[in-house]
Amino acid sequence: MRAQALLLSNQGKKVQEIVEIIGYSQRTLYRWFDRFNQDNISTVHELAGRGRKPKLTIAKHESSIKMYIKKL
């Protein structure tokens, strides 16, 4: 979506037109554009650490998982 927004902007589309096309808010677009102006093309990708963290990790709960599997 970021790449598409940047391309549309480069083609001369106004922010409101881009908002209607891709379905994100103006604020989001302006943040993307600001990041792009600061860091260039590398900002098209997602930043690390985004999204919900898992509640259960195998490394932390390995013994509990093994015991549960044995009960099945």
CHARMM internal coordinates of N, CA and C (Angstrom, degrees):
IC EDIT
DIST 1 N 1 CA 1.4453
DIST 1 CA 1 C 1.5300
ANGL 1 N 1 CA 1 C 111.37
DIST 1 C 2 N 1.3519
ANGL 1 CA 1 C 2 N 115.00
DIHE 1 N 1 CA 1 C 2 N -39.71
DIST 2 N 2 CA 1.4622
ANGL 1 C 2 N 2 CA 118.49
DIHE 1 CA 1 C 2 N 2 CA 179.58
DIST 2 CA 2 C 1.5210
ANGL 2 N 2 CA 2 C 110.92
DIHE 1 C 2 N 2 CA 2 C -60.96
DIST 2 C 3 N 1.3226
ANGL 2 CA 2 C 3 N 114.99
DIHE 2 N 2 CA 2 C 3 N -45.58
DIST 3 N 3 CA 1.4662
ANGL 2 C 3 N 3 CA 119.35
DIHE 2 CA 2 C 3 N 3 CA -179.21
DIST 3 CA 3 C 1.5273
ANGL 3 N 3 CA 3 C 110.59
DIHE 2 C 3 N 3 CA 3 C -62.16
DIST 3 C 4 N 1.3274
ANGL 3 CA 3 C 4 N 116.69
DIHE 3 N 3 CA 3 C 4 N -41.81
DIST 4 N 4 CA 1.4550
ANGL 3 C 4 N 4 CA 120.60
DIHE 3 CA 3 C 4 N 4 CA 179.21
DIST 4 CA 4 C 1.5246
ANGL 4 N 4 CA 4 C 110.43
DIHE 3 C 4 N 4 CA 4 C -63.47
DIST 4 C 5 N 1.3263
ANGL 4 CA 4 C 5 N 117.61
DIHE 4 N 4 CA 4 C 5 N -43.00
DIST 5 N 5 CA 1.4600
ANGL 4 C 5 N 5 CA 121.42
DIHE 4 CA 4 C 5 N 5 CA 179.36
DIST 5 CA 5 C 1.5260
ANGL 5 N 5 CA 5 C 110.80
DIHE 4 C 5 N 5 CA 5 C -62.39
DIST 5 C 6 N 1.3255
ANGL 5 CA 5 C 6 N 116.34
DIHE 5 N 5 CA 5 C 6 N -42.49
DIST 6 N 6 CA 1.4592
ANGL 5 C 6 N 6 CA 119.81
DIHE 5 CA 5 C 6 N 6 CA 178.98
DIST 6 CA 6 C 1.5191
ANGL 6 N 6 CA 6 C 111.66
DIHE 5 C 6 N 6 CA 6 C -64.79
DIST 6 C 7 N 1.3272
ANGL 6 CA 6 C 7 N 116.73
DIHE 6 N 6 CA 6 C 7 N -41.02
DIST 7 N 7 CA 1.4624
ANGL 6 C 7 N 7 CA 120.24
DIHE 6 CA 6 C 7 N 7 CA 178.05
DIST 7 CA 7 C 1.5247
ANGL 7 N 7 CA 7 C 111.71
DIHE 6 C 7 N 7 CA 7 C -64.21
DIST 7 C 8 N 1.3240
ANGL 7 CA 7 C 8 N 115.90
DIHE 7 N 7 CA 7 C 8 N -43.76
DIST 8 N 8 CA 1.4641
ANGL 7 C 8 N 8 CA 119.45
DIHE 7 CA 7 C 8 N 8 CA 179.16
DIST 8 CA 8 C 1.5253
ANGL 8 N 8 CA 8 C 110.86
DIHE 7 C 8 N 8 CA 8 C -63.07
DIST 8 C 9 N 1.3151
ANGL 8 CA 8 C 9 N 116.52
DIHE 8 N 8 CA 8 C 9 N -40.40
DIST 9 N 9 CA 1.4608
ANGL 8 C 9 N 9 CA 120.40
DIHE 8 CA 8 C 9 N 9 CA 177.63
DIST 9 CA 9 C 1.5235
ANGL 9 N 9 CA 9 C 110.68
DIHE 8 C 9 N 9 CA 9 C -63.36
DIST 9 C 10 N 1.3075
ANGL 9 CA 9 C 10 N 115.62
DIHE 9 N 9 CA 9 C 10 N -42.06
DIST 10 N 10 CA 1.4623
ANGL 9 C 10 N 10 CA 120.71
DIHE 9 CA 9 C 10 N 10 CA 179.33
DIST 10 CA 10 C 1.5248
ANGL 10 N 10 CA 10 C 111.71
DIHE 9 C 10 N 10 CA 10 C -65.34
DIST 10 C 11 N 1.3309
ANGL 10 CA 10 C 11 N 116.75
DIHE 10 N 10 CA 10 C 11 N -27.39
DIST 11 N 11 CA 1.4612
ANGL 10 C 11 N 11 CA 121.47
DIHE 10 CA 10 C 11 N 11 CA 178.33
DIST 11 CA 11 C 1.5249
ANGL 11 N 11 CA 11 C 112.14
DIHE 10 C 11 N 11 CA 11 C -82.28
DIST 11 C 12 N 1.3343
ANGL 11 CA 11 C 12 N 116.38
DIHE 11 N 11 CA 11 C 12 N 1.11
DIST 12 N 12 CA 1.4538
ANGL 11 C 12 N 12 CA 120.22
DIHE 11 CA 11 C 12 N 12 CA 175.63
DIST 12 CA 12 C 1.5082
ANGL 12 N 12 CA 12 C 115.68
DIHE 11 C 12 N 12 CA 12 C 96.32
DIST 12 C 13 N 1.3213
ANGL 12 CA 12 C 13 N 117.67
DIHE 12 N 12 CA 12 C 13 N 7.33
DIST 13 N 13 CA 1.4616
ANGL 12 C 13 N 13 CA 119.84
DIHE 12 CA 12 C 13 N 13 CA 178.11
DIST 13 CA 13 C 1.5200
ANGL 13 N 13 CA 13 C 109.77
DIHE 12 C 13 N 13 CA 13 C -71.28
DIST 13 C 14 N 1.3263
ANGL 13 CA 13 C 14 N 115.95
DIHE 13 N 13 CA 13 C 14 N 145.07
DIST 14 N 14 CA 1.4561
ANGL 13 C 14 N 14 CA 121.45
DIHE 13 CA 13 C 14 N 14 CA 176.89
DIST 14 CA 14 C 1.5242
ANGL 14 N 14 CA 14 C 109.28
DIHE 13 C 14 N 14 CA 14 C -79.88
DIST 14 C 15 N 1.3263
ANGL 14 CA 14 C 15 N 115.76
DIHE 14 N 14 CA 14 C 15 N 158.39
DIST 15 N 15 CA 1.4631
ANGL 14 C 15 N 15 CA 121.07
DIHE 14 CA 14 C 15 N 15 CA -177.01
DIST 15 CA 15 C 1.5272
ANGL 15 N 15 CA 15 C 110.77
DIHE 14 C 15 N 15 CA 15 C -57.44
DIST 15 C 16 N 1.3002
ANGL 15 CA 15 C 16 N 118.27
DIHE 15 N 15 CA 15 C 16 N -42.88
DIST 16 N 16 CA 1.4646
ANGL 15 C 16 N 16 CA 120.75
DIHE 15 CA 15 C 16 N 16 CA -178.90
DIST 16 CA 16 C 1.5291
ANGL 16 N 16 CA 16 C 110.82
DIHE 15 C 16 N 16 CA 16 C -62.55
DIST 16 C 17 N 1.3142
ANGL 16 CA 16 C 17 N 117.49
DIHE 16 N 16 CA 16 C 17 N -37.02
DIST 17 N 17 CA 1.4665
ANGL 16 C 17 N 17 CA 120.34
DIHE 16 CA 16 C 17 N 17 CA 177.18
DIST 17 CA 17 C 1.5308
ANGL 17 N 17 CA 17 C 110.52
DIHE 16 C 17 N 17 CA 17 C -65.94
DIST 17 C 18 N 1.3157
ANGL 17 CA 17 C 18 N 116.46
DIHE 17 N 17 CA 17 C 18 N -41.06
DIST 18 N 18 CA 1.4625
ANGL 17 C 18 N 18 CA 120.91
DIHE 17 CA 17 C 18 N 18 CA 179.68
DIST 18 CA 18 C 1.5253
ANGL 18 N 18 CA 18 C 110.48
DIHE 17 C 18 N 18 CA 18 C -65.54
DIST 18 C 19 N 1.3444
ANGL 18 CA 18 C 19 N 116.30
DIHE 18 N 18 CA 18 C 19 N -40.07
DIST 19 N 19 CA 1.4679
ANGL 18 C 19 N 19 CA 121.18
DIHE 18 CA 18 C 19 N 19 CA 177.05
DIST 19 CA 19 C 1.5247
ANGL 19 N 19 CA 19 C 109.92
DIHE 18 C 19 N 19 CA 19 C -57.79
DIST 19 C 20 N 1.3032
ANGL 19 CA 19 C 20 N 117.43
DIHE 19 N 19 CA 19 C 20 N -44.03
DIST 20 N 20 CA 1.4605
ANGL 19 C 20 N 20 CA 121.15
DIHE 19 CA 19 C 20 N 20 CA -179.07
DIST 20 CA 20 C 1.5250
ANGL 20 N 20 CA 20 C 111.69
DIHE 19 C 20 N 20 CA 20 C -68.28
DIST 20 C 21 N 1.3188
ANGL 20 CA 20 C 21 N 117.15
DIHE 20 N 20 CA 20 C 21 N -33.43
DIST 21 N 21 CA 1.4657
ANGL 20 C 21 N 21 CA 120.72
DIHE 20 CA 20 C 21 N 21 CA -178.36
DIST 21 CA 21 C 1.5252
ANGL 21 N 21 CA 21 C 111.67
DIHE 20 C 21 N 21 CA 21 C -74.80
DIST 21 C 22 N 1.3387
ANGL 21 CA 21 C 22 N 117.46
DIHE 21 N 21 CA 21 C 22 N -48.63
DIST 22 N 22 CA 1.4658
ANGL 21 C 22 N 22 CA 119.20
DIHE 21 CA 21 C 22 N 22 CA -173.02
DIST 22 CA 22 C 1.5183
ANGL 22 N 22 CA 22 C 114.09
DIHE 21 C 22 N 22 CA 22 C -97.23
DIST 22 C 23 N 1.3355
ANGL 22 CA 22 C 23 N 118.21
DIHE 22 N 22 CA 22 C 23 N -16.50
DIST 23 N 23 CA 1.4544
ANGL 22 C 23 N 23 CA 120.68
DIHE 22 CA 22 C 23 N 23 CA 173.38
DIST 23 CA 23 C 1.5186
ANGL 23 N 23 CA 23 C 115.93
DIHE 22 C 23 N 23 CA 23 C 83.27
DIST 23 C 24 N 1.3086
ANGL 23 CA 23 C 24 N 118.43
DIHE 23 N 23 CA 23 C 24 N 20.14
DIST 24 N 24 CA 1.4605
ANGL 23 C 24 N 24 CA 122.11
DIHE 23 CA 23 C 24 N 24 CA 175.11
DIST 24 CA 24 C 1.5228
ANGL 24 N 24 CA 24 C 108.85
DIHE 23 C 24 N 24 CA 24 C -108.79
DIST 24 C 25 N 1.3285
ANGL 24 CA 24 C 25 N 116.59
DIHE 24 N 24 CA 24 C 25 N 162.04
DIST 25 N 25 CA 1.4588
ANGL 24 C 25 N 25 CA 120.80
DIHE 24 CA 24 C 25 N 25 CA -177.06
DIST 25 CA 25 C 1.5272
ANGL 25 N 25 CA 25 C 111.68
DIHE 24 C 25 N 25 CA 25 C -74.77
DIST 25 C 26 N 1.3190
ANGL 25 CA 25 C 26 N 115.13
DIHE 25 N 25 CA 25 C 26 N 161.99
DIST 26 N 26 CA 1.4673
ANGL 25 C 26 N 26 CA 120.63
DIHE 25 CA 25 C 26 N 26 CA 176.33
DIST 26 CA 26 C 1.5255
ANGL 26 N 26 CA 26 C 110.43
DIHE 25 C 26 N 26 CA 26 C -60.42
DIST 26 C 27 N 1.3026
ANGL 26 CA 26 C 27 N 115.79
DIHE 26 N 26 CA 26 C 27 N -41.33
DIST 27 N 27 CA 1.4668
ANGL 26 C 27 N 27 CA 120.06
DIHE 26 CA 26 C 27 N 27 CA -179.61
DIST 27 CA 27 C 1.5279
ANGL 27 N 27 CA 27 C 111.27
DIHE 26 C 27 N 27 CA 27 C -58.15
DIST 27 C 28 N 1.3354
ANGL 27 CA 27 C 28 N 115.68
DIHE 27 N 27 CA 27 C 28 N -44.36
DIST 28 N 28 CA 1.4609
ANGL 27 C 28 N 28 CA 119.98
DIHE 27 CA 27 C 28 N 28 CA 178.69
DIST 28 CA 28 C 1.5166
ANGL 28 N 28 CA 28 C 110.88
DIHE 27 C 28 N 28 CA 28 C -61.71
DIST 28 C 29 N 1.3278
ANGL 28 CA 28 C 29 N 116.27
DIHE 28 N 28 CA 28 C 29 N -44.85
DIST 29 N 29 CA 1.4656
ANGL 28 C 29 N 29 CA 119.65
DIHE 28 CA 28 C 29 N 29 CA 178.72
DIST 29 CA 29 C 1.5200
ANGL 29 N 29 CA 29 C 111.55
DIHE 28 C 29 N 29 CA 29 C -60.08
DIST 29 C 30 N 1.3106
ANGL 29 CA 29 C 30 N 117.52
DIHE 29 N 29 CA 29 C 30 N -45.04
DIST 30 N 30 CA 1.4600
ANGL 29 C 30 N 30 CA 120.03
DIHE 29 CA 29 C 30 N 30 CA 179.94
DIST 30 CA 30 C 1.5294
ANGL 30 N 30 CA 30 C 111.65
DIHE 29 C 30 N 30 CA 30 C -63.52
DIST 30 C 31 N 1.3409
ANGL 30 CA 30 C 31 N 117.38
DIHE 30 N 30 CA 30 C 31 N -36.52
DIST 31 N 31 CA 1.4710
ANGL 30 C 31 N 31 CA 119.47
DIHE 30 CA 30 C 31 N 31 CA 175.62
DIST 31 CA 31 C 1.5170
ANGL 31 N 31 CA 31 C 110.53
DIHE 30 C 31 N 31 CA 31 C -64.08
DIST 31 C 32 N 1.3421
ANGL 31 CA 31 C 32 N 116.22
DIHE 31 N 31 CA 31 C 32 N -44.10
DIST 32 N 32 CA 1.4635
ANGL 31 C 32 N 32 CA 119.43
DIHE 31 CA 31 C 32 N 32 CA 177.93
DIST 32 CA 32 C 1.5173
ANGL 32 N 32 CA 32 C 110.90
DIHE 31 C 32 N 32 CA 32 C -59.73
DIST 32 C 33 N 1.3246
ANGL 32 CA 32 C 33 N 116.82
DIHE 32 N 32 CA 32 C 33 N -45.64
DIST 33 N 33 CA 1.4682
ANGL 32 C 33 N 33 CA 120.74
DIHE 32 CA 32 C 33 N 33 CA -178.32
DIST 33 CA 33 C 1.5251
ANGL 33 N 33 CA 33 C 110.56
DIHE 32 C 33 N 33 CA 33 C -64.77
DIST 33 C 34 N 1.3320
ANGL 33 CA 33 C 34 N 116.92
DIHE 33 N 33 CA 33 C 34 N -40.63
DIST 34 N 34 CA 1.4744
ANGL 33 C 34 N 34 CA 119.95
DIHE 33 CA 33 C 34 N 34 CA 178.21
DIST 34 CA 34 C 1.5261
ANGL 34 N 34 CA 34 C 110.81
DIHE 33 C 34 N 34 CA 34 C -62.76
DIST 34 C 35 N 1.3403
ANGL 34 CA 34 C 35 N 116.27
DIHE 34 N 34 CA 34 C 35 N -45.50
DIST 35 N 35 CA 1.4739
ANGL 34 C 35 N 35 CA 119.29
DIHE 34 CA 34 C 35 N 35 CA 177.88
DIST 35 CA 35 C 1.5214
ANGL 35 N 35 CA 35 C 111.05
DIHE 34 C 35 N 35 CA 35 C -61.78
DIST 35 C 36 N 1.3226
ANGL 35 CA 35 C 36 N 117.03
DIHE 35 N 35 CA 35 C 36 N -40.66
DIST 36 N 36 CA 1.4575
ANGL 35 C 36 N 36 CA 120.53
DIHE 35 CA 35 C 36 N 36 CA 179.86
DIST 36 CA 36 C 1.5272
ANGL 36 N 36 CA 36 C 110.51
DIHE 35 C 36 N 36 CA 36 C -63.63
DIST 36 C 37 N 1.3271
ANGL 36 CA 36 C 37 N 116.29
DIHE 36 N 36 CA 36 C 37 N -41.87
DIST 37 N 37 CA 1.4677
ANGL 36 C 37 N 37 CA 119.75
DIHE 36 CA 36 C 37 N 37 CA 179.60
DIST 37 CA 37 C 1.5296
ANGL 37 N 37 CA 37 C 111.97
DIHE 36 C 37 N 37 CA 37 C -65.81
DIST 37 C 38 N 1.3261
ANGL 37 CA 37 C 38 N 117.11
DIHE 37 N 37 CA 37 C 38 N -30.33
DIST 38 N 38 CA 1.4642
ANGL 37 C 38 N 38 CA 121.03
DIHE 37 CA 37 C 38 N 38 CA 179.25
DIST 38 CA 38 C 1.5210
ANGL 38 N 38 CA 38 C 112.17
DIHE 37 C 38 N 38 CA 38 C -80.55
DIST 38 C 39 N 1.3313
ANGL 38 CA 38 C 39 N 116.67
DIHE 38 N 38 CA 38 C 39 N -47.96
DIST 39 N 39 CA 1.4642
ANGL 38 C 39 N 39 CA 121.03
DIHE 38 CA 38 C 39 N 39 CA -169.61
DIST 39 CA 39 C 1.5185
ANGL 39 N 39 CA 39 C 114.41
DIHE 38 C 39 N 39 CA 39 C -111.62
DIST 39 C 40 N 1.3123
ANGL 39 CA 39 C 40 N 118.07
DIHE 39 N 39 CA 39 C 40 N -3.61
DIST 40 N 40 CA 1.4538
ANGL 39 C 40 N 40 CA 124.67
DIHE 39 CA 39 C 40 N 40 CA 178.62
DIST 40 CA 40 C 1.5175
ANGL 40 N 40 CA 40 C 112.46
DIHE 39 C 40 N 40 CA 40 C 68.37
DIST 40 C 41 N 1.3078
ANGL 40 CA 40 C 41 N 118.24
DIHE 40 N 40 CA 40 C 41 N -147.38
DIST 41 N 41 CA 1.4649
ANGL 40 C 41 N 41 CA 123.21
DIHE 40 CA 40 C 41 N 41 CA -167.34
DIST 41 CA 41 C 1.5223
ANGL 41 N 41 CA 41 C 113.45
DIHE 40 C 41 N 41 CA 41 C -64.51
DIST 41 C 42 N 1.3163
ANGL 41 CA 41 C 42 N 119.40
DIHE 41 N 41 CA 41 C 42 N -23.77
DIST 42 N 42 CA 1.4612
ANGL 41 C 42 N 42 CA 121.06
DIHE 41 CA 41 C 42 N 42 CA -177.68
DIST 42 CA 42 C 1.5233
ANGL 42 N 42 CA 42 C 112.39
DIHE 41 C 42 N 42 CA 42 C -63.36
DIST 42 C 43 N 1.3250
ANGL 42 CA 42 C 43 N 118.80
DIHE 42 N 42 CA 42 C 43 N -18.54
DIST 43 N 43 CA 1.4655
ANGL 42 C 43 N 43 CA 121.58
DIHE 42 CA 42 C 43 N 43 CA -178.10
DIST 43 CA 43 C 1.5218
ANGL 43 N 43 CA 43 C 113.34
DIHE 42 C 43 N 43 CA 43 C -81.12
DIST 43 C 44 N 1.3020
ANGL 43 CA 43 C 44 N 117.67
DIHE 43 N 43 CA 43 C 44 N -3.05
DIST 44 N 44 CA 1.4622
ANGL 43 C 44 N 44 CA 119.93
DIHE 43 CA 43 C 44 N 44 CA 178.65
DIST 44 CA 44 C 1.5240
ANGL 44 N 44 CA 44 C 110.07
DIHE 43 C 44 N 44 CA 44 C -68.88
DIST 44 C 45 N 1.3211
ANGL 44 CA 44 C 45 N 118.18
DIHE 44 N 44 CA 44 C 45 N -26.47
DIST 45 N 45 CA 1.4650
ANGL 44 C 45 N 45 CA 122.81
DIHE 44 CA 44 C 45 N 45 CA -179.43
DIST 45 CA 45 C 1.5240
ANGL 45 N 45 CA 45 C 110.35
DIHE 44 C 45 N 45 CA 45 C -85.50
DIST 45 C 46 N 1.3365
ANGL 45 CA 45 C 46 N 114.91
DIHE 45 N 45 CA 45 C 46 N 158.20
DIST 46 N 46 CA 1.4669
ANGL 45 C 46 N 46 CA 121.44
DIHE 45 CA 45 C 46 N 46 CA 176.34
DIST 46 CA 46 C 1.5209
ANGL 46 N 46 CA 46 C 110.34
DIHE 45 C 46 N 46 CA 46 C -64.61
DIST 46 C 47 N 1.3053
ANGL 46 CA 46 C 47 N 116.36
DIHE 46 N 46 CA 46 C 47 N 144.33
DIST 47 N 47 CA 1.4526
ANGL 46 C 47 N 47 CA 121.07
DIHE 46 CA 46 C 47 N 47 CA 174.84
DIST 47 CA 47 C 1.5219
ANGL 47 N 47 CA 47 C 109.84
DIHE 46 C 47 N 47 CA 47 C -76.56
DIST 47 C 48 N 1.3041
ANGL 47 CA 47 C 48 N 116.51
DIHE 47 N 47 CA 47 C 48 N 150.60
DIST 48 N 48 CA 1.4576
ANGL 47 C 48 N 48 CA 120.57
DIHE 47 CA 47 C 48 N 48 CA 177.44
DIST 48 CA 48 C 1.5277
ANGL 48 N 48 CA 48 C 109.78
DIHE 47 C 48 N 48 CA 48 C -66.90
DIST 48 C 49 N 1.3233
ANGL 48 CA 48 C 49 N 116.35
DIHE 48 N 48 CA 48 C 49 N 149.08
DIST 49 N 49 CA 1.4553
ANGL 48 C 49 N 49 CA 120.36
DIHE 48 CA 48 C 49 N 49 CA 176.93
DIST 49 CA 49 C 1.5100
ANGL 49 N 49 CA 49 C 114.42
DIHE 48 C 49 N 49 CA 49 C 86.63
DIST 49 C 50 N 1.3091
ANGL 49 CA 49 C 50 N 117.62
DIHE 49 N 49 CA 49 C 50 N 8.88
DIST 50 N 50 CA 1.4577
ANGL 49 C 50 N 50 CA 120.29
DIHE 49 CA 49 C 50 N 50 CA 179.51
DIST 50 CA 50 C 1.5180
ANGL 50 N 50 CA 50 C 109.90
DIHE 49 C 50 N 50 CA 50 C -84.12
DIST 50 C 51 N 1.3054
ANGL 50 CA 50 C 51 N 116.41
DIHE 50 N 50 CA 50 C 51 N 151.24
DIST 51 N 51 CA 1.4565
ANGL 50 C 51 N 51 CA 120.97
DIHE 50 CA 50 C 51 N 51 CA 176.28
DIST 51 CA 51 C 1.5154
ANGL 51 N 51 CA 51 C 113.17
DIHE 50 C 51 N 51 CA 51 C 92.75
DIST 51 C 52 N 1.3025
ANGL 51 CA 51 C 52 N 114.33
DIHE 51 N 51 CA 51 C 52 N 170.78
DIST 52 N 52 CA 1.4511
ANGL 51 C 52 N 52 CA 121.49
DIHE 51 CA 51 C 52 N 52 CA -177.15
DIST 52 CA 52 C 1.5194
ANGL 52 N 52 CA 52 C 110.52
DIHE 51 C 52 N 52 CA 52 C -73.27
DIST 52 C 53 N 1.3006
ANGL 52 CA 52 C 53 N 115.73
DIHE 52 N 52 CA 52 C 53 N 138.45
DIST 53 N 53 CA 1.4569
ANGL 52 C 53 N 53 CA 121.55
DIHE 52 CA 52 C 53 N 53 CA 177.41
DIST 53 CA 53 C 1.5271
ANGL 53 N 53 CA 53 C 108.82
DIHE 52 C 53 N 53 CA 53 C -81.43
DIST 53 C 54 N 1.3385
ANGL 53 CA 53 C 54 N 118.11
DIHE 53 N 53 CA 53 C 54 N 145.33
DIST 54 N 54 CA 1.4676
ANGL 53 C 54 N 54 CA 119.76
DIHE 53 CA 53 C 54 N 54 CA -179.63
DIST 54 CA 54 C 1.5276
ANGL 54 N 54 CA 54 C 111.46
DIHE 53 C 54 N 54 CA 54 C -66.96
DIST 54 C 55 N 1.3240
ANGL 54 CA 54 C 55 N 116.09
DIHE 54 N 54 CA 54 C 55 N 141.97
DIST 55 N 55 CA 1.4658
ANGL 54 C 55 N 55 CA 120.35
DIHE 54 CA 54 C 55 N 55 CA 178.09
DIST 55 CA 55 C 1.5123
ANGL 55 N 55 CA 55 C 111.12
DIHE 54 C 55 N 55 CA 55 C -78.19
DIST 55 C 56 N 1.3149
ANGL 55 CA 55 C 56 N 116.47
DIHE 55 N 55 CA 55 C 56 N -28.72
DIST 56 N 56 CA 1.4565
ANGL 55 C 56 N 56 CA 121.65
DIHE 55 CA 55 C 56 N 56 CA -176.79
DIST 56 CA 56 C 1.5291
ANGL 56 N 56 CA 56 C 108.67
DIHE 55 C 56 N 56 CA 56 C -123.53
DIST 56 C 57 N 1.3236
ANGL 56 CA 56 C 57 N 116.04
DIHE 56 N 56 CA 56 C 57 N 123.15
DIST 57 N 57 CA 1.4545
ANGL 56 C 57 N 57 CA 119.72
DIHE 56 CA 56 C 57 N 57 CA 176.46
DIST 57 CA 57 C 1.5240
ANGL 57 N 57 CA 57 C 109.03
DIHE 56 C 57 N 57 CA 57 C -117.92
DIST 57 C 58 N 1.2987
ANGL 57 CA 57 C 58 N 116.51
DIHE 57 N 57 CA 57 C 58 N 142.22
DIST 58 N 58 CA 1.4595
ANGL 57 C 58 N 58 CA 121.12
DIHE 57 CA 57 C 58 N 58 CA -177.78
DIST 58 CA 58 C 1.5213
ANGL 58 N 58 CA 58 C 110.30
DIHE 57 C 58 N 58 CA 58 C -62.80
DIST 58 C 59 N 1.3144
ANGL 58 CA 58 C 59 N 117.42
DIHE 58 N 58 CA 58 C 59 N -41.27
DIST 59 N 59 CA 1.4631
ANGL 58 C 59 N 59 CA 120.63
DIHE 58 CA 58 C 59 N 59 CA -178.03
DIST 59 CA 59 C 1.5296
ANGL 59 N 59 CA 59 C 111.69
DIHE 58 C 59 N 59 CA 59 C -59.34
DIST 59 C 60 N 1.3217
ANGL 59 CA 59 C 60 N 117.78
DIHE 59 N 59 CA 59 C 60 N -41.38
DIST 60 N 60 CA 1.4596
ANGL 59 C 60 N 60 CA 121.54
DIHE 59 CA 59 C 60 N 60 CA -177.69
DIST 60 CA 60 C 1.5201
ANGL 60 N 60 CA 60 C 112.66
DIHE 59 C 60 N 60 CA 60 C -79.42
DIST 60 C 61 N 1.3077
ANGL 60 CA 60 C 61 N 117.46
DIHE 60 N 60 CA 60 C 61 N -32.91
DIST 61 N 61 CA 1.4575
ANGL 60 C 61 N 61 CA 121.59
DIHE 60 CA 60 C 61 N 61 CA -170.55
DIST 61 CA 61 C 1.5283
ANGL 61 N 61 CA 61 C 112.97
DIHE 60 C 61 N 61 CA 61 C -118.99
DIST 61 C 62 N 1.3017
ANGL 61 CA 61 C 62 N 117.31
DIHE 61 N 61 CA 61 C 62 N 27.79
DIST 62 N 62 CA 1.4629
ANGL 61 C 62 N 62 CA 121.15
DIHE 61 CA 61 C 62 N 62 CA -175.41
DIST 62 CA 62 C 1.5231
ANGL 62 N 62 CA 62 C 112.92
DIHE 61 C 62 N 62 CA 62 C -57.89
DIST 62 C 63 N 1.3193
ANGL 62 CA 62 C 63 N 117.45
DIHE 62 N 62 CA 62 C 63 N -46.88
DIST 63 N 63 CA 1.4667
ANGL 62 C 63 N 63 CA 119.80
DIHE 62 CA 62 C 63 N 63 CA -177.65
DIST 63 CA 63 C 1.5332
ANGL 63 N 63 CA 63 C 111.06
DIHE 62 C 63 N 63 CA 63 C -65.88
DIST 63 C 64 N 1.3101
ANGL 63 CA 63 C 64 N 117.28
DIHE 63 N 63 CA 63 C 64 N -39.88
DIST 64 N 64 CA 1.4709
ANGL 63 C 64 N 64 CA 120.47
DIHE 63 CA 63 C 64 N 64 CA 178.58
DIST 64 CA 64 C 1.5199
ANGL 64 N 64 CA 64 C 111.00
DIHE 63 C 64 N 64 CA 64 C -64.30
DIST 64 C 65 N 1.3151
ANGL 64 CA 64 C 65 N 116.52
DIHE 64 N 64 CA 64 C 65 N -39.60
DIST 65 N 65 CA 1.4629
ANGL 64 C 65 N 65 CA 120.90
DIHE 64 CA 64 C 65 N 65 CA 179.78
DIST 65 CA 65 C 1.5239
ANGL 65 N 65 CA 65 C 110.17
DIHE 64 C 65 N 65 CA 65 C -65.73
DIST 65 C 66 N 1.3326
ANGL 65 CA 65 C 66 N 117.24
DIHE 65 N 65 CA 65 C 66 N -43.67
DIST 66 N 66 CA 1.4659
ANGL 65 C 66 N 66 CA 120.96
DIHE 65 CA 65 C 66 N 66 CA 179.46
DIST 66 CA 66 C 1.5277
ANGL 66 N 66 CA 66 C 110.86
DIHE 65 C 66 N 66 CA 66 C -61.93
DIST 66 C 67 N 1.3306
ANGL 66 CA 66 C 67 N 117.69
DIHE 66 N 66 CA 66 C 67 N -42.24
DIST 67 N 67 CA 1.4609
ANGL 66 C 67 N 67 CA 121.20
DIHE 66 CA 66 C 67 N 67 CA 179.07
DIST 67 CA 67 C 1.5256
ANGL 67 N 67 CA 67 C 110.78
DIHE 66 C 67 N 67 CA 67 C -63.76
DIST 67 C 68 N 1.3049
ANGL 67 CA 67 C 68 N 117.15
DIHE 67 N 67 CA 67 C 68 N -40.83
DIST 68 N 68 CA 1.4722
ANGL 67 C 68 N 68 CA 121.38
DIHE 67 CA 67 C 68 N 68 CA 179.67
DIST 68 CA 68 C 1.5265
ANGL 68 N 68 CA 68 C 109.93
DIHE 67 C 68 N 68 CA 68 C -64.17
DIST 68 C 69 N 1.3303
ANGL 68 CA 68 C 69 N 116.81
DIHE 68 N 68 CA 68 C 69 N -43.18
DIST 69 N 69 CA 1.4603
ANGL 68 C 69 N 69 CA 120.73
DIHE 68 CA 68 C 69 N 69 CA -179.57
DIST 69 CA 69 C 1.5294
ANGL 69 N 69 CA 69 C 110.63
DIHE 68 C 69 N 69 CA 69 C -64.03
DIST 69 C 70 N 1.3260
ANGL 69 CA 69 C 70 N 117.64
DIHE 69 N 69 CA 69 C 70 N -39.50
DIST 70 N 70 CA 1.4662
ANGL 69 C 70 N 70 CA 120.70
DIHE 69 CA 69 C 70 N 70 CA 178.79
DIST 70 CA 70 C 1.5173
ANGL 70 N 70 CA 70 C 111.86
DIHE 69 C 70 N 70 CA 70 C -62.38
DIST 70 C 71 N 1.3530
ANGL 70 CA 70 C 71 N 116.48
DIHE 70 N 70 CA 70 C 71 N -34.61
DIST 71 N 71 CA 1.4670
ANGL 70 C 71 N 71 CA 120.49
DIHE 70 CA 70 C 71 N 71 CA 179.97
DIST 71 CA 71 C 1.5163
ANGL 71 N 71 CA 71 C 111.40
DIHE 70 C 71 N 71 CA 71 C -68.00
DIST 71 C 72 N 1.3217
ANGL 71 CA 71 C 72 N 117.34
DIHE 71 N 71 CA 71 C 72 N -26.74
DIST 72 N 72 CA 1.4720
ANGL 71 C 72 N 72 CA 120.17
DIHE 71 CA 71 C 72 N 72 CA -179.95
DIST 72 CA 72 C 1.4850
ANGL 72 N 72 CA 72 C 108.81
DIHE 71 C 72 N 72 CA 72 C -72.81
END
COOR INIT
IC SEED 1 N 1 CA 1 C
IC BUILD
